[in-house]
Amino acid sequence: MKRYLSGLLLTGLLAACTETPPTHFYTLSTQPPADAPVAADKTDGLVLALAPIGLPDYLNRPQLIVRLDETRMDLADLDNWIEPLDTLIQRTMAVDMQSEPGIMMVLRLPERRQSAYDYGIEVNFTRFESNIDGMAWLDADWTMVDAMDAEIARQHVSRQITVEDPTDKASHVRALSQLIEDLNTTIMQALPAPGS
């Protein structure tokens, strides 16, 4: 009996020691905040088409990536994006763009490839990351075309902001969300004035 109890106690201790910490899932925040009043359906305004987001291969993974130094990255196995990062960025940008005045709808291509739109937008990231020292970066090239596929704007955007708490993954995600919002603002400012 004593041996049985010792074995049971040992099994319980081993199970407690091998318990895996939970995985945390993150999403980029959209503007306006979720608690803002819901606007009525828009029936007038521009229709934008947002192409699939281009990302470098090192970002095509579920884990959050934090740069350790010039040559090393930390893949946070227990801190993951809620969906593929390219899809998440495209969805976040579309929601942010659609909340802007004068925008009736933002189509996320290629899902609605046959739909008509006023302006198409393509964004290709070369960098979208943060580091352990508390900085976050976004480097991206974007292009805007009209309904006839004629280019009307093109720009390289490079932004850097401070991560509020470098030890907190949620702070890193908030900083990356802010960079996406800043990119959206830059793109929206390039839209031609109505009637031009």
C-alpha positions as CSV (number, residue, x, y, z in Angstrom):
1,M,0.0,0.0,0.0
2,K,2.8,2.3,0.9
3,R,4.5,1.7,-2.4
4,Y,1.2,2.4,-4.3
5,L,0.8,5.7,-2.5
6,S,4.4,6.7,-3.2
7,G,3.9,5.9,-6.9
8,L,0.7,7.8,-7.0
9,L,2.4,10.8,-5.3
10,L,5.3,10.6,-7.8
11,T,3.0,10.5,-10.7
12,G,1.1,13.5,-9.5
13,L,4.3,15.5,-9.0
14,L,5.5,14.6,-12.5
15,A,2.2,15.6,-14.0
16,A,2.4,19.0,-12.2
17,C,5.9,19.6,-13.4
18,T,5.2,18.8,-17.0
19,E,2.1,21.0,-17.3
20,T,2.4,23.1,-20.5
21,P,1.7,26.9,-20.1
22,P,-1.2,28.1,-22.1
23,T,-0.7,29.6,-25.6
24,H,-1.8,33.3,-25.9
25,F,-3.4,34.5,-29.2
26,Y,-3.2,38.1,-30.4
27,T,-4.9,40.2,-33.0
28,L,-4.2,43.6,-34.4
29,S,-6.6,46.3,-33.1
30,T,-8.7,48.3,-35.4
31,Q,-9.7,51.9,-35.4
32,P,-12.2,53.1,-34.1
33,P,-12.1,51.1,-30.9
34,A,-14.6,48.3,-30.5
35,D,-16.6,50.3,-28.0
36,A,-17.3,53.1,-30.4
37,P,-20.9,53.6,-31.6
38,V,-21.7,51.5,-34.6
39,A,-22.4,53.7,-37.7
40,A,-25.3,53.1,-39.9
41,D,-24.7,51.2,-43.2
42,K,-23.1,53.5,-45.7
43,T,-24.9,53.8,-49.0
44,D,-22.7,56.4,-50.7
45,G,-18.9,56.9,-51.1
46,L,-15.9,55.3,-52.6
47,V,-15.4,51.6,-53.0
48,L,-11.8,50.5,-52.4
49,A,-10.2,47.1,-53.2
50,L,-7.4,46.0,-51.0
51,A,-5.2,43.3,-52.6
52,P,-3.7,40.5,-50.6
53,I,-0.9,41.7,-48.4
54,G,2.7,40.9,-49.3
55,L,4.9,39.7,-46.5
56,P,8.5,38.5,-46.3
57,D,8.7,34.7,-45.7
58,Y,10.2,35.2,-42.2
59,L,6.8,36.7,-41.1
60,N,4.7,33.9,-42.6
61,R,4.3,31.9,-39.4
62,P,1.9,31.8,-36.5
63,Q,4.3,33.0,-33.8
64,L,5.0,36.5,-32.8
65,I,8.5,37.5,-33.7
66,V,10.7,39.6,-31.5
67,R,14.2,40.7,-32.8
68,L,16.9,39.9,-30.3
69,D,19.8,41.6,-32.2
70,E,21.0,42.2,-35.7
71,T,21.0,38.5,-36.7
72,R,18.7,36.7,-34.2
73,M,15.0,36.5,-33.8
74,D,12.9,35.0,-31.1
75,L,9.8,33.0,-32.2
76,A,7.5,33.1,-29.2
77,D,6.0,29.6,-29.3
78,L,3.4,30.5,-26.7
79,D,2.4,33.8,-28.2
80,N,0.7,33.4,-31.6
81,W,-1.3,35.4,-34.1
82,I,-5.0,34.5,-34.1
83,E,-4.9,34.0,-37.9
84,P,-2.2,34.1,-40.7
85,L,-0.5,37.5,-40.4
86,D,-1.1,38.5,-44.0
87,T,-4.9,37.9,-43.6
88,L,-4.9,39.6,-40.3
89,I,-3.2,42.7,-41.7
90,Q,-5.5,42.8,-44.7
91,R,-8.6,42.5,-42.5
92,T,-7.4,45.2,-40.0
93,M,-6.6,47.6,-42.8
94,A,-9.9,47.0,-44.5
95,V,-11.8,47.7,-41.3
96,D,-9.8,50.8,-40.6
97,M,-10.2,52.1,-44.2
98,Q,-14.0,51.5,-44.2
99,S,-14.4,53.6,-41.0
100,E,-13.0,56.6,-42.8
101,P,-15.5,59.3,-44.0
102,G,-16.3,59.1,-47.7
103,I,-15.6,55.3,-47.9
104,M,-18.6,53.2,-48.6
105,M,-16.9,49.8,-48.8
106,V,-13.5,48.1,-48.8
107,L,-13.3,44.9,-50.8
108,R,-10.7,42.3,-49.7
109,L,-9.3,40.8,-52.8
110,P,-9.1,38.1,-54.2
111,E,-12.4,37.2,-52.6
112,R,-14.5,39.6,-54.6
113,R,-12.3,39.9,-57.7
114,Q,-15.2,40.5,-60.1
115,S,-16.6,43.5,-58.1
116,A,-16.2,47.1,-59.4
117,Y,-14.2,49.5,-57.3
118,D,-13.0,53.1,-57.5
119,Y,-9.5,52.6,-56.3
120,G,-7.3,49.5,-55.8
121,I,-4.6,49.4,-53.2
122,E,-1.6,47.0,-53.0
123,V,0.7,46.8,-49.9
124,N,4.0,44.9,-49.7
125,F,5.8,44.8,-46.4
126,T,9.6,44.4,-46.1
127,R,9.6,44.7,-42.3
128,F,7.0,44.5,-39.6
129,E,8.5,43.6,-36.2
130,S,9.5,44.7,-32.8
131,N,12.6,44.1,-30.7
132,I,13.5,43.3,-27.1
133,D,14.7,46.9,-26.5
134,G,11.2,48.3,-27.1
135,M,11.1,49.5,-30.7
136,A,8.7,48.5,-33.4
137,W,9.2,49.0,-37.2
138,L,7.1,49.0,-40.3
139,D,8.6,49.2,-43.8
140,A,6.2,48.8,-46.7
141,D,5.7,49.8,-50.3
142,W,2.2,50.6,-51.4
143,T,0.6,51.4,-54.8
144,M,-2.9,52.9,-55.6
145,V,-4.6,52.4,-59.0
146,D,-7.8,53.8,-60.4
147,A,-10.7,51.6,-61.7
148,M,-8.9,51.4,-65.1
149,D,-5.8,50.0,-63.3
150,A,-3.8,53.2,-64.0
151,E,-1.3,54.0,-61.2
152,I,-2.1,57.2,-59.3
153,A,0.1,56.9,-56.3
154,R,3.1,54.9,-55.1
155,Q,5.1,55.4,-51.9
156,H,7.6,53.7,-49.6
157,V,6.7,54.1,-45.9
158,S,9.1,53.6,-43.1
159,R,7.9,54.1,-39.5
160,Q,9.4,53.4,-36.1
161,I,7.7,53.7,-32.7
162,T,8.3,52.8,-29.1
163,V,6.8,49.8,-27.4
164,E,5.3,50.9,-24.1
165,D,6.4,47.8,-22.1
166,P,9.1,45.7,-23.9
167,T,8.5,42.8,-21.5
168,D,4.8,42.5,-22.4
169,K,3.9,40.8,-25.8
170,A,0.5,42.7,-25.8
171,S,2.5,46.0,-25.8
172,H,4.4,44.8,-28.8
173,V,1.1,44.0,-30.6
174,R,-0.4,47.4,-29.7
175,A,2.7,49.1,-31.2
176,L,2.4,47.1,-34.4
177,S,-1.3,48.0,-34.5
178,Q,-0.4,51.6,-34.3
179,L,2.0,51.3,-37.2
180,I,-0.8,49.7,-39.3
181,E,-3.1,52.6,-38.4
182,D,-0.3,55.1,-39.4
183,L,0.1,53.3,-42.7
184,N,-3.6,53.5,-43.4
185,T,-3.6,57.2,-42.6
186,T,-0.9,57.8,-45.2
187,I,-2.7,55.7,-47.8
188,M,-6.0,57.4,-47.2
189,Q,-4.4,60.9,-47.5
190,A,-3.4,59.9,-51.1
191,L,-6.9,59.3,-52.3
192,P,-7.9,61.9,-54.9
193,A,-10.4,64.5,-53.8
194,P,-14.0,63.7,-54.8
195,G,-14.7,64.8,-58.4
196,S,-11.1,65.1,-59.4
